[in-house]
Amino acid sequence: MRLALLTKFFTLAFVTSVSSTELPKSKQTVLKLYLTAQETKHFLDDNPNAFFVDVRTTEEVDEVGLAEGINSLIPIFLKNTTGSELNPDFLPGMITATQKNNILQTDPIVIICRSGNRSATAVDLLAKLGFRKVYTVTDGYEGDKAKSGSSKGLRTVNGWKNANLPWNQKASSSCEPAIAGGRC
């Protein structure tokens, strides 16, 4: 019993190790709930009811893989000829996914993208719908770009894959369409 309480305490303390003051504005959220990729793995292990959502494009997933444990793939943006636009199926897909999986507005949801910017946008959109425990993975699946050295400009700094966390080369087509909840 005492060990379980200590584990719970350290898990909660561990979860809050990223401060919004350490993050660029593009990675900050209104809920201020942040996890690194490494922390995400521990958080998901300790919270099996947490809902894990990838918001990258299907092209990205097909090219570089998917973190193990992803419950849904629901892209927040779609590529078009001028760049990208908000996926009109994102919010309906998130609502469908949470309903299908009995996720309440008070249940933990973890959002991951490539490097933490789009996941922050997704968190803010979900907060507007009333979800209160939505975490962004601040370093994402591929991580941040190195600022110097031989890896300058490459995503080698942090992130799910760079931390050697479990992933697979699962095709995005193996997940439901976003509008249907993106279940993988």
C-alpha positions in Angstrom: 0.0 0.0 0.0 2.8 2.4 1.0 4.7 1.6 -2.2 1.6 2.2 -4.3 1.1 5.6 -2.7 4.8 6.6 -3.2 4.6 5.4 -6.8 1.5 7.6 -7.4 3.2 10.6 -5.7 6.3 10.3 -7.8 4.2 9.8 -11.0 2.3 13.0 -10.3 5.5 14.9 -9.5 7.2 13.4 -12.6 4.4 14.4 -14.9 4.8 18.1 -14.1 8.6 18.3 -14.8 8.1 20.4 -17.9 7.3 24.1 -17.2 5.6 26.3 -19.7 8.3 28.9 -19.1 10.8 26.4 -20.7 8.7 26.0 -23.8 8.4 28.2 -26.9 5.0 29.8 -27.2 4.0 27.5 -30.0 4.2 24.5 -27.6 2.4 26.1 -24.7 -1.3 25.3 -23.9 -4.1 26.8 -21.9 -4.2 23.7 -19.7 -0.4 23.8 -19.0 -0.2 19.9 -18.9 3.1 18.9 -20.4 5.0 15.6 -20.8 8.2 14.7 -22.6 8.2 11.6 -24.7 10.1 9.7 -22.0 7.5 10.9 -19.3 4.7 9.9 -21.7 5.8 6.3 -21.7 5.8 6.2 -17.9 2.5 8.1 -17.6 0.8 5.7 -20.0 2.2 2.7 -18.1 0.9 4.2 -14.8 -2.4 5.3 -16.3 -3.8 2.5 -18.4 -7.1 4.4 -18.9 -5.3 7.4 -20.5 -6.3 7.9 -24.2 -3.3 8.3 -26.5 -3.9 10.2 -29.8 -1.5 11.0 -32.7 -2.4 14.1 -34.6 0.2 13.9 -37.4 -0.8 13.5 -41.0 -1.3 10.1 -42.5 1.8 10.7 -44.8 4.0 11.3 -41.7 2.8 8.1 -40.1 3.4 6.1 -43.2 6.9 7.6 -43.6 8.2 7.4 -40.0 6.0 5.1 -38.1 3.6 5.2 -35.1 4.3 5.0 -31.4 3.1 1.8 -29.7 0.0 2.3 -27.6 -1.6 4.9 -29.9 -5.4 4.6 -29.5 -6.3 6.9 -32.4 -4.8 8.6 -35.4 -6.7 11.9 -36.0 -4.7 14.4 -38.0 -5.3 18.0 -36.9 -4.1 19.5 -40.1 -4.3 18.4 -43.7 -1.7 19.3 -46.4 -2.9 21.3 -49.4 -1.3 23.2 -52.2 -0.7 26.3 -50.1 0.5 24.5 -46.9 -1.9 23.1 -44.5 -5.4 23.7 -43.1 -7.3 22.5 -40.1 -8.8 19.1 -40.7 -12.6 19.5 -40.7 -12.8 15.9 -39.3 -10.5 16.6 -36.3 -13.0 17.7 -33.7 -15.8 15.4 -34.9 -13.3 12.6 -34.9 -12.1 13.4 -31.4 -15.7 13.5 -30.1 -16.4 10.2 -31.8 -13.2 8.6 -30.4 -13.8 9.8 -26.9 -17.5 8.6 -27.0 -16.6 5.2 -28.5 -13.9 4.7 -25.8 -16.0 6.0 -22.9 -13.5 8.8 -22.3 -14.9 11.5 -20.0 -13.9 15.2 -20.0 -12.1 14.5 -16.8 -10.1 11.5 -18.1 -6.5 11.9 -19.2 -5.8 12.3 -22.9 -2.3 12.5 -24.3 -1.7 14.1 -27.7 1.5 13.6 -29.8 2.6 15.1 -33.1 6.0 15.4 -34.7 7.6 17.9 -32.4 5.0 19.4 -30.0 3.5 22.3 -31.9 0.4 20.7 -33.4 -0.3 18.7 -30.3 -0.4 22.0 -28.3 -3.0 23.3 -30.8 -5.0 20.1 -30.4 -4.9 20.5 -26.6 -6.3 24.0 -26.8 -9.1 22.9 -29.1 -10.1 20.1 -26.8 -10.0 22.4 -23.8 -12.6 24.6 -25.6 -14.8 21.5 -25.7 -14.5 21.1 -21.9 -11.7 18.4 -21.6 -9.6 19.2 -18.6 -6.8 16.6 -18.5 -5.3 16.9 -22.0 -1.5 16.6 -22.1 0.8 17.6 -24.9 4.0 15.6 -25.7 6.4 18.6 -25.9 9.1 16.9 -27.9 6.7 14.8 -30.0 7.4 11.6 -32.0 10.4 12.8 -34.0 11.8 15.5 -31.6 13.3 18.9 -32.1 15.9 19.9 -34.6 19.6 20.1 -33.5 20.8 23.7 -33.4 24.5 22.9 -34.0 27.0 20.2 -34.7 27.0 17.5 -37.4 23.2 16.9 -36.9 22.3 20.6 -37.2 18.8 20.9 -38.7 17.9 17.2 -38.1 15.4 16.0 -35.6 17.9 14.2 -33.3 17.5 16.1 -30.0 14.6 14.3 -28.2 11.2 12.8 -29.1 9.7 9.3 -29.0 11.9 7.7 -31.6 15.1 9.3 -30.4 14.4 8.1 -26.9 14.2 4.5 -28.3 10.6 4.1 -27.1 8.5 1.4 -28.7 7.1 2.1 -32.2 6.1 0.3 -35.3 5.8 0.8 -39.0 2.1 0.4 -39.0 0.4 2.0 -42.0 -2.1 4.8 -41.4 -4.6 2.9 -43.5 -4.7 0.3 -40.7 -6.5 3.0 -38.5 -10.1 4.1 -39.0 -10.7 7.3 -40.8 -10.4 10.4 -38.6 -14.2 11.2 -38.7 -14.8 7.6 -37.4 -12.5 8.2 -34.4 -9.2 7.1 -36.0 -9.0 3.9 -33.9 -5.7 2.0 -34.5 
